[in-house]
Amino acid sequence: MAGFLRAAAAVIAEIGYERATMSAVAERANSCIGSLYQFFPNKPAVAEALRDQYVKDIEQSWTALGRQARALSAEDLACRLVSLQIEIVKNHPALLALLDVPAASCTPARRELIRARIASVLIAHKPRMSKTTALRIASVVQQVSKALLTLYAKSDASEKIAMIGEFKSVLTGYLVPKLKLGASTR
């Protein structure tokens, strides 16, 4: 099964989710289509399995950042949030293509898990911040990040570095005041 998921990730990263086919995944895995169908009944099932795998990996990255957050300045934390997300996208190149795949029944739970991890990083940085405030800020960070990561993915290689700079500017401009100016009381 892991070989099929690696193959699916490679195919989706190369040509996108819409153009990816089960046949292409089986071929990339050097297997027959029947074997692929034993594990996954259709392409959406492959996408769900990839998403689940990615969330587990991503969750570990957010947890690690949470351990470092208290020692970082607000500016450094905002930049580290961007760097972490770019790192995640580089490690999981099919992830951005999967962002546009129609939502499945458990997608909200995955999205909520990531939002909670972002909130926990914010609280680790600023322990007096209320959970409600942290979740609200995390929602904004999550939505802004999705939009900026999509722009990053659509940028050609020469623009990617500039896009990272824009991403850092946006998140820093939003987060620094929230983390420095009493976000804990609202």
ChimeraX attribute file (.defattr): number of C-alpha atoms within 10 A of each C-alpha:
attribute: neighborCount
match mode: 1-to-1
recipient: residues
	/A:1	13
	/A:2	11
	/A:3	15
	/A:4	23
	/A:5	20
	/A:6	16
	/A:7	19
	/A:8	27
	/A:9	24
	/A:10	19
	/A:11	22
	/A:12	24
	/A:13	18
	/A:14	14
	/A:15	13
	/A:16	18
	/A:17	23
	/A:18	12
	/A:19	10
	/A:20	18
	/A:21	17
	/A:22	20
	/A:23	14
	/A:24	16
	/A:25	26
	/A:26	21
	/A:27	17
	/A:28	17
	/A:29	21
	/A:30	12
	/A:31	14
	/A:32	13
	/A:33	15
	/A:34	13
	/A:35	12
	/A:36	22
	/A:37	14
	/A:38	9
	/A:39	12
	/A:40	19
	/A:41	12
	/A:42	12
	/A:43	17
	/A:44	15
	/A:45	13
	/A:46	21
	/A:47	23
	/A:48	19
	/A:49	16
	/A:50	21
	/A:51	18
	/A:52	15
	/A:53	14
	/A:54	18
	/A:55	17
	/A:56	13
	/A:57	14
	/A:58	21
	/A:59	17
	/A:60	12
	/A:61	16
	/A:62	21
	/A:63	15
	/A:64	12
	/A:65	23
	/A:66	21
	/A:67	13
	/A:68	15
	/A:69	23
	/A:70	17
	/A:71	12
	/A:72	13
	/A:73	14
	/A:74	21
	/A:75	19
	/A:76	15
	/A:77	25
	/A:78	26
	/A:79	20
	/A:80	17
	/A:81	23
	/A:82	24
	/A:83	15
	/A:84	16
	/A:85	17
	/A:86	18
	/A:87	14
	/A:88	16
	/A:89	18
	/A:90	12
	/A:91	13
	/A:92	18
	/A:93	17
	/A:94	25
	/A:95	22
	/A:96	22
	/A:97	19
	/A:98	20
	/A:99	14
	/A:100	12
	/A:101	14
	/A:102	9
	/A:103	12
	/A:104	11
	/A:105	8
	/A:106	10
	/A:107	14
	/A:108	11
	/A:109	10
	/A:110	16
	/A:111	14
	/A:112	15
	/A:113	15
	/A:114	20
	/A:115	22
	/A:116	19
	/A:117	22
	/A:118	25
	/A:119	26
	/A:120	23
	/A:121	25
	/A:122	30
	/A:123	22
	/A:124	18
	/A:125	22
	/A:126	19
	/A:127	13
	/A:128	13
	/A:129	20
	/A:130	17
	/A:131	16
	/A:132	12
	/A:133	18
	/A:134	24
	/A:135	20
	/A:136	14
	/A:137	20
	/A:138	23
	/A:139	19
	/A:140	15
	/A:141	22
	/A:142	17
	/A:143	12
	/A:144	16
	/A:145	19
	/A:146	15
	/A:147	13
	/A:148	20
	/A:149	21
	/A:150	15
	/A:151	17
	/A:152	22
	/A:153	18
	/A:154	12
	/A:155	14
	/A:156	11
	/A:157	10
	/A:158	8
	/A:159	12
	/A:160	15
	/A:161	13
	/A:162	13
	/A:163	18
	/A:164	19
	/A:165	12
	/A:166	14
	/A:167	25
	/A:168	21
	/A:169	16
	/A:170	18
	/A:171	21
	/A:172	20
	/A:173	13
	/A:174	16
	/A:175	23
	/A:176	16
	/A:177	13
	/A:178	18
	/A:179	22
	/A:180	13
	/A:181	10
	/A:182	12
	/A:183	17
	/A:184	18
	/A:185	9
	/A:186	9
